[in-house]
Amino acid sequence: MANDLIFSQPPAGGPPNILIFGEPETPSSAARFNGRIPLPAFRVSGTALAKRPPRATAGGSVALPAFMARGAVRYDSATHRPLVGKVASAWQVAVPTSIATVARHQSAARGSAGRVSRWQRAEVRAGVTAPVWQEASRARYAAAVRHQAADSVSASAALRWQEAGRARNAARVRWQAAQQLAPAVLAVPYQEANRLRRDVHSGWQEAGSLAHRHGEGFGVAQLIERAWISRWQAAMVPAPGRSAIVPPEVDPCYLPDTTLVFREKQKYSTTLIFICERHSPPPGTGQTVVVPVLEVYSVENSIALTRVDGGDIIEARGFSMSLDADSWTWQWSATLPGSALPLVQEDNNGDPAELLAMVNGVPYRLVADVPARDRQFARSEVRVRGKGRAVLLDKPYAPEQSFASSSGRTAAQLMALAMTINGVNNGWAIDYRIPDWFVPGGTWAFQGSPIAAVLDIATAAGAIVQPHNTDKTLRILPRYPAAPWMWHTLTPDYVLPADVVSVEGIEWVRRPAYNRAFIYGTTRDGVRGDITRSGTAGNYDAPMVTHPLMTHADAVIQRGLAELSNTGRQAHVSLRMPVLPETGLILPGSLVRYDGGDALRLGLVRSIALDQAWPTVRQTLNVETHVET
């Protein structure tokens, strides 16, 4: 604490001002001197020298007179000095102060432990319906048991593959005969040498050199042409000056953002699962999307239409789109206000209007047909229908052509040939995802539109054609990635609980239980295939299938698998669910496992239909399941 000393007048003696607090233990003495020293006028004498760079030096001396001091000295010893200063500090009794501590709390939310009662009921029925598939760990054990039963059934399937590799088996026999000569001759002396090493006095002899004759047969190689597609324009001479190479931009899977915004308090596991928010994985990639069981599924629905060439936004009062396994493009329709009529009409060149539809953030390229206008009093609407972007490959937008190949090509190369005009690519690409096979020259000839030519090749192998959402790409997918009786060995693309499905419908279908199919090629190089389901007698023949492109065993097996898979008792399940961010639109060809509560179903999506009834957006899936496999 600071103490201020305030004096009413300065000391009489003048400075220095000395303050002494307290009485010293020993007598102190103080001396004070006053004096004056007269100085003469200041004079400087000497020399100065200047050089380059400029620098000055000076020297001299100052004469000072002798120092003289005059004064008086007074010294007092042991003089009594009274206390002339006091320090006062005011204080008072402190008043106790109480500070209240406030603890904010609220009633704890009840946990959802009671929600597990539904799972307990499923365990009771495990002996009949085997609901252990609901748990991931138990499903693997159940799958392993059924996989052992499938080992004995796959013996006939292995025989079909041996037919294609008989030449290799014969060559393998010659190789085995050559390998048996070396161990037969060298193994015996080598073993004797090991035994002789134990005896110090054992003798040895020089090993005799053995010459092995090796022969390998070969035939005339067959010329296989490979087509290369370049998605770049013709090169040009660069202009004078500097040029910078700009790498192509890759559309990222998601936009990086470290901000995590949670809508409600955490109730379940703290695991954060990040998904690709801009691209959905293609079907059959092995990436399983599991939809968790939640009390509430919250989805922010949004559908926006934009004209591609002008960027004009179109307000959609109603929107729907659909796609099935037998269609190669989307079908869509929308209800628009009357003012949007110019935005969905053809341009001055007669080209149709291309629209970009954003369904919950996922883009889809669409083409509008000729719209229809409906006008009432104080109300004007435009009803427009159309298809996907792949419609530009069909009539009347693409002319009919004659496709043929005089040289041998693969099925994928024939599809790439269908995407050309006079040998030049039309801008479309083929994403080929089925086994390829070789087609000799002069076998395939077709006349029609480019998409019709692709469908003819895909139908030969029992495949389906599916368009890309936005790019000029056609996906070639198998109609059945595996036989229905082997679906339990595949990894499903989506796992859907009953809680996320709002409407469920089941239609029972009974088809002929064919277990044998005959696939014949109709050309000179065609092959004949007799496909029989493993473990059956093969006594129920399907109608014979013929096609000019049946020129290899791989094509015959794919077509035979498609013919024998669509048989027997089936249950077509209709599922209506929201468009979740985890799933997006579930496309045909995806393998879905659905827990309906009473039974666990596994099937392939055959069609999808999207319907908007604002503010809800729902997708309806038609799933093909097999009752007896």
Number of C-alpha atoms within 10 A of each C-alpha: 3 5 8 6 8 6 7 5 6 9 11 6 7 7 8 8 9 7 8 11 11 12 12 9 6 7 11 12 11 9 9 10 10 9 9 10 10 10 11 9 8 8 9 11 10 8 9 10 10 10 8 6 6 7 8 10 9 11 10 10 9 10 11 11 9 8 9 9 9 9 9 9 9 9 10 11 9 9 10 9 10 8 10 9 11 9 8 7 8 4 6 5 5 6 6 6 6 6 6 6 6 6 6 5 6 6 5 6 7 7 9 10 7 8 11 9 9 10 12 10 12 18 14 12 13 12 10 8 14 16 22 19 18 17 9 9 10 12 15 13 13 14 14 13 10 13 15 10 10 16 9 11 15 13 12 14 14 10 11 16 13 13 10 12 11 11 10 10 11 10 12 11 10 13 14 10 10 14 11 10 13 13 11 10 11 12 12 10 12 12 10 10 14 10 11 14 12 9 9 7 8 10 9 9 5 5 8 6 6 10 7 10 6 8 9 7 5 6 5 5 6 7 9 12 11 11 13 8 11 8 10 7 6 5 6 6 5 8 7 6 5 6 8 5 5 6 6 6 6 6 9 11 12 12 10 7 6 6 6 6 6 7 7 6 6 8 10 9 6 7 6 6 6 8 14 13 16 15 15 18 14 15 18 18 11 14 13 16 16 15 15 12 12 13 10 8 11 11 13 11 18 15 19 17 22 19 19 15 10 9 12 13 15 20 16 16 15 15 22 18 19 20 22 21 19 15 15 22 22 25 19 21 19 20 19 21 18 15 12 17 17 11 19 23 18 16 12 7 6 8 12 18 20 23 27 20 22 15 18 18 15 19 17 18 23 27 23 22 17 13 17 12 14 11 11 7 5 5 9 13 18 21 17 20 21 22 22 24 23 24 20 16 18 15 14 10 12 14 12 16 16 12 18 16 17 11 13 20 24 18 24 24 22 21 23 22 22 27 23 16 13 9 9 10 16 15 13 16 17 19 16 19 13 22 13 15 18 20 23 19 15 15 21 20 14 17 12 16 21 27 21 17 22 23 17 16 21 23 15 19 27 22 24 22 24 24 22 20 21 16 13 15 17 21 18 22 23 23 26 21 20 16 15 22 13 13 18 18 14 13 15 23 23 21 18 20 19 16 17 19 17 12 11 14 11 13 10 12 15 12 10 13 15 20 22 22 25 19 25 20 19 16 16 11 16 21 18 16 21 14 22 23 20 16 14 11 10 15 10 14 16 18 12 11 17 16 19 19 28 29 23 20 20 18 23 27 20 21 27 24 23 20 23 22 20 19 20 17 16 20 18 20 20 20 21 20 20 21 21 19 18 16 20 18 21 22 23 24 25 20 28 23 22 21 19 14 15 11 13 16 18 21 24 26 23 20 21 23 21 21 17 19 11 12 8 13 22 19 21 23 26 21 26 24 22 23 16 10 14
